[in-house]
C-alpha cells in the first residue's frame, strides 16, 4: 500500500481481519497489519470500545462479537465518527 495508512484505515482493516478470522490478538495485528505492538494494543482497545470484540480475559484472547453481516454497518459507523 502506498503512502501512510491513517488510523481509521488501520481500524477498518483490523475490524475486517478479526471478523473474518474470528480471532483477535495483538500478535495477529502486528503480523498482518505490520504495526508495532503498541499500535496493535491501541487498535484492540478501539475495537473493544466499539464492541467489535470483547475485552480479553486473563490469559485468553478477545472474543469477536461482530458478525460478517454486521461488519458493513460497523465500518460505516467508524467512517461517520472519523
C-alpha positions in Angstrom: 0.0 0.0 0.0 1.4 3.4 -1.0 1.6 6.3 1.4 0.7 6.5 5.0 -2.2 4.5 6.3 -4.5 6.6 8.5 -5.6 5.4 11.9 -9.2 5.0 10.6 -7.9 2.8 7.8 -6.0 0.6 10.2 -9.0 0.2 12.5 -11.2 -0.7 9.5 -8.5 -3.2 8.3 -8.3 -4.7 11.8 -12.0 -5.0 12.1 -12.2 -6.8 8.8 -9.4 -9.1 9.8 -10.7 -10.1 13.2 -14.2 -10.6 11.9 -13.0 -12.7 9.0 -10.7 -14.8 11.1 -12.9 -14.8 14.2 -9.7 -14.2 16.2 -8.3 -11.0 17.8 -4.9 -10.6 19.3 -2.1 -8.0 19.2 0.2 -10.6 17.6 -2.2 -11.1 14.7 -2.4 -7.3 14.1 1.4 -6.9 14.3 2.0 -9.7 11.8 -0.8 -9.0 9.4 -1.1 -5.2 9.5 2.6 -4.5 10.1 2.1 -2.3 13.1 4.0 -2.0 16.4 2.9 -3.8 19.5 1.8 -0.5 21.0 -0.3 0.4 17.9 -1.8 -3.1 17.9 -2.9 -2.7 21.5 -4.4 0.7 20.8 -6.3 -0.7 17.8 -7.6 -3.6 20.0 -8.7 -1.0 22.6 -10.7 0.9 19.9 -12.3 -2.4 18.7 -13.3 -3.2 22.3 -14.7 0.3 22.7 -16.8 -0.1 19.5 -17.9 -3.6 20.6 -16.3 -5.4 17.7 -14.5 -7.5 20.2 -14.9 -8.2 23.9 -12.3 -7.3 26.4 -9.7 -10.1 26.9 -10.0 -12.1 30.0 -6.9 -13.2 31.8 -4.7 -15.3 29.6 -7.2 -15.5 26.8 -7.7 -13.7 23.5 -10.5 -11.4 22.8 -13.9 -12.9 21.7 -15.1 -11.5 18.4 -18.6 -10.0 18.9 -19.3 -8.6 15.4 -20.5 -10.9 12.6 -19.6 -10.6 9.0 -23.2 -9.5 8.3 -22.9 -6.7 10.9 -19.4 -5.5 9.7 -20.5 -3.1 6.9 -22.7 -1.2 9.4 -19.8 -1.1 11.9 -17.5 0.2 9.3 -20.0 2.9 8.2 -20.1 4.0 11.9 -16.3 4.1 12.1 -16.2 6.3 9.0 -19.1 8.6 10.2 -17.3 9.1 13.5 -14.0 9.8 11.7 
